[in-house]
Amino acid sequence: MADRVKASDRIVQIGSQQRSWKQFARAVELIRNGRIGAVQRVEIGLPGDPAGGNPQTMPVPESFNYDAWLGSTPEVHTPSIASCR
C-alpha cells in the first residue's frame, strides 16, 4: 500500500483511534507476551463509505473557508460539507 501511495503522489490517512480501547490494548498485551503463540498473519478490515443520504450538492456556508479546507484537493462539493458549519 505504501508503494502505491508513493507512486501515485497522493496522501492516505487512516485513523487508529481504536488503539486506546481496552480490548485492543489487551490483545496487544497478549500478542507481545507470546500468550497466543507466534503471529502468522494479521488481517484488518476498514469500513467503507456507507451509501445513502441526500445526493444533492449542498452550498458551502459563507462563513466556511472551503478553499483552506480543500487544500490541494480538487474542488468537489459534497452533501457532507454542510455538517462542517
Long-range contacts (C-beta under 8 A, 24 or more apart in sequence): 14-46, 53-79, 54-79, 55-79, 58-82, 61-85
